[in-house]
């Protein structure tokens, strides 16, 4: 869940300073090194799976209730942030 928080904060607070092309290249290079490049092409389906997963929603709810820095960030905002990143890597 901390990864979701980190992604949310990076995109929310530093969106203007992140170059989407550089981000996409770095992600693709990392995925290739880990032999996971096929997952990059499935990013939208993966996000849809996460967004519809009740267990993930509950884990986020517990995480954001436990850690004050994450309170007020809804699961929907997390998913929206993931869609922003997906757009960066698929365009």
C-alpha positions as CSV (number, residue, x, y, z in Angstrom):
1,X,0.0,0.0,0.0
2,X,2.9,2.3,0.6
3,X,3.8,2.1,-3.1
4,X,0.3,3.4,-3.9
5,X,0.8,6.3,-1.6
6,X,4.3,7.0,-3.0
7,X,2.9,7.0,-6.6
8,X,0.0,9.2,-5.6
9,X,2.3,11.7,-3.9
10,X,4.9,11.8,-6.7
11,X,2.3,12.4,-9.4
12,X,0.2,14.8,-7.3
13,X,3.2,16.9,-6.1
14,X,5.6,16.6,-8.9
15,X,3.6,16.0,-12.0
16,X,5.0,19.1,-13.8
17,X,8.5,18.0,-13.2
18,X,8.1,14.4,-14.4
19,X,8.8,13.9,-18.1
20,X,6.3,11.3,-19.3
21,X,8.6,10.1,-22.0
22,X,11.5,9.6,-19.6
23,X,9.2,7.9,-17.2
24,X,7.9,5.5,-19.9
25,X,11.4,4.7,-21.1
26,X,12.6,4.0,-17.6
27,X,9.6,1.8,-16.9
28,X,10.0,-0.1,-20.1
29,X,13.8,-0.6,-19.5
30,X,13.1,-1.9,-16.0
31,X,10.4,-4.2,-17.2
32,X,12.6,-5.6,-19.9
33,X,15.4,-6.3,-17.5
34,X,13.0,-8.1,-15.2
35,X,11.5,-10.0,-18.2
36,X,8.1,-8.4,-17.4
37,X,7.6,-6.3,-20.6
38,X,4.3,-8.1,-21.4
39,X,2.8,-6.6,-18.3
40,X,3.4,-3.1,-19.5
41,X,1.2,-3.7,-22.5
42,X,-1.5,-5.0,-20.1
43,X,-1.4,-2.0,-17.7
44,X,-5.0,-0.9,-18.3
45,X,-6.4,-4.4,-17.6
46,X,-4.2,-4.6,-14.5
47,X,-5.5,-1.3,-13.2
48,X,-9.0,-2.4,-13.8
49,X,-8.4,-5.6,-11.9
50,X,-6.9,-3.6,-9.0
51,X,-9.8,-1.1,-9.0
52,X,-12.4,-3.8,-8.8
53,X,-10.7,-5.9,-6.2
54,X,-12.6,-5.6,-2.9
55,X,-9.6,-6.9,-0.9
56,X,-7.3,-4.2,-2.3
57,X,-9.9,-1.6,-1.5
58,X,-10.1,-2.9,2.1
59,X,-6.3,-3.0,2.4
60,X,-6.1,0.7,1.3
61,X,-8.9,1.6,3.7
62,X,-7.0,0.1,6.6
63,X,-3.7,1.6,5.4
64,X,-5.1,5.1,5.1
65,X,-6.8,4.7,8.5
66,X,-3.5,3.6,10.1
67,X,-1.2,6.1,8.6
68,X,-2.3,9.7,9.1
69,X,-0.2,10.9,6.1
70,X,-2.5,8.7,3.8
71,X,-5.8,9.7,5.4
72,X,-8.0,11.6,3.1
73,X,-6.7,9.9,0.0
74,X,-9.4,7.7,-1.4
75,X,-8.9,4.5,-3.3
76,X,-10.5,6.1,-6.3
77,X,-7.8,8.8,-6.2
78,X,-5.1,6.1,-6.2
79,X,-6.7,4.5,-9.2
80,X,-7.0,7.8,-11.0
81,X,-3.3,8.4,-10.4
82,X,-2.5,4.9,-11.8
83,X,-4.5,5.8,-14.9
84,X,-2.3,9.0,-15.3
85,X,0.8,6.8,-15.3
86,X,-0.7,4.3,-17.6
87,X,-1.5,7.1,-20.1
88,X,2.2,8.1,-19.9
89,X,3.4,4.7,-20.8
90,X,0.9,3.9,-23.5
91,X,1.1,7.1,-25.6
